[in-house]
């Protein structure tokens, strides 16, 4: 197993690895003046699904979402697993508009996922918190991650199956 691989599947980084990669990419974006976007993704009602259908079902849903994210992101993007089964995607060279288009595409693809626990069809939805670095809008990568995590919490609180975009700093969030 290489230094940058972890349990759920090839190309999915651990918490410490994805935070390190965010720090590195943020430094590059600052140095070379290119945009960087961060998505924090949560599976709506995942814990309730685990309670209803068991741990193995929860893991199969998580694996399907990871596979979906790997299909919907570019090879230059990074995908990692955070605490509480949230996922993070780091999108170098991606503007706010590009990240929002990607979030819409991911949400639509997730709605097409279908599971059949105990023989009954079941769909899932995602919530996505999105933030971006562009034009020196923040000095610290932590601000970018905090904005995305806050946006995810707002998307989930709003009922899920949506993304919220938050610019690092005191500006208003935008929901879609």
N, C-alpha and C positions, 0 to 999 in steps of 0.2 A: 504494500500500500504506500503510495507516495505521500509526501508531506502535505499536499493540498488535495486530499480526498477524504471523504467521510462516509458514514453509514448509508444514507438513503439512496445514493446512486452516484455514478461517476459524474464529475463536474459540479457537484453540490458541496459547498464549503461549510465548515463548522463555524460556530459563532466567532471564535477568536480569529479564524482565517478570513472571514468575510469582513470583519471590522478592520483587520490589517489591510486588506485589499482596498477598502474604502479610503483609508488614510492615504495609501500610496496613490490611488487614482485622483483623489482630491488634490494632493500635492502637485501632480502632473497638470491637472486642469488649471490650477492657479498659475503654475510656472509658464505653461504654454498658451494660456488664454482660451481654452476650449470648454464647451459646456459639459456638464455631468449631471445625470439624473439618478435619483434613488427611489426605488419602489419598496415599500414594506407591505407584504401580502398576508392576509389572514383568511382562513377558510371559515365561512360563517357557520356558526352552531357546531363546530367540530367536537367540542366536549360533550354536547348533548347527543350527538350521533354516536360517540363512543359509549355513553351510558346506555343508549338504546340497543346498539348492535355489537358492542364489544371492541376490544383493543385491536384485533386483527382488521376489522372493518375500517377503523380510524386510520390504521397504517396504509391500507389499500387506497383510501381516499387521498391521503397525503402523497403517496407515491404517484397516483394519477395526476395530481396537481403539479408535482415536480416535473413530471414528464411533459405536461402541457406547457409549463413555463420554459422548459428547455427547447421545445418546438417553436414557441412564440418569441423567443429572444435570439439575438445574434450570437455568433461564436465568440465575439469580442466582449460580450457582456458576462457578468459574474453573477452566480446564483448561490445563495447560502441559506443555511437554516439557523434561525434565531431561537431564542427561548420561547416557550409556550406554543411551539409548532408554527410560529410565524416564519415567513421566508423574506429574504431581501434580494432584490436584483439591483445591481450597479450597472448603469448604462453610460459608459464613456462616450463622448462626442454626441450626446443626445440632448437636444433643446427641450424646453418645457413643452412645446407643441408636439414634438416627436414622442416624448414620454406619455403625454395624454392620449395620443393616438394608440400607442402600444397598450396602455391601460384599458382602453375601450376594446381593443382586440382580445386581450386576455380575458376580460369579463365575458365577452360574447362566447369565446371558446369554452370557458368554464360552464356556461349555461348548457352547452351541448354534451357535457359529461353525463353519463348515466350509470347508475349502480342499481343493484337489485338485492338488497339485504332481505333475507327471509322471503324471497320471491316477489317482493313488491318494488316497483320502479321508484327510484329516488334520484332527484337531481340535487346538485349543490351549487352554491354561489360563493363568490369571493368578495372581500373588501380590500381596497388598495389605498394606501397612503402614499402620496407622491410629493417629492420636493426636488428642487434642482439648483445647481450652482451655475450661474451665468453672470457675466459682467461684474464680477467681484461682489455679489450680493451677500456674501458671508465670508468670514475669515477662518472659520473652523469647520472641519468635517463633522464634528459632533452636532453642530447646529443643523446641518443638513439631515442627519439621521433623526434627530429629535423632531424636526418639522415633519418628516415622513411618518414617524411613529404617532405623533399627535394627530396627523391627518387620518391615519388608519383608525385610531380610536374614534374619531368623529364619523368616519364612514360606517363603522360598525354600530355606533350609537344611533345613526340615522336609519338603521334597518338593514344594512348590508347591501350586497349586490350593486356596489357603486365604488367610485374612487373619489377621493378628495385631494385636491392639490393645495399645498401650503408652501409659500415662499419662506425660507428661513428668515426669522425676524418677526417684527410686530404686525406684518400685513395680514389682511383678511384671507381666509381659506376660500377656495372655490370648489363646489361639489358638482359632479356629473354622474 
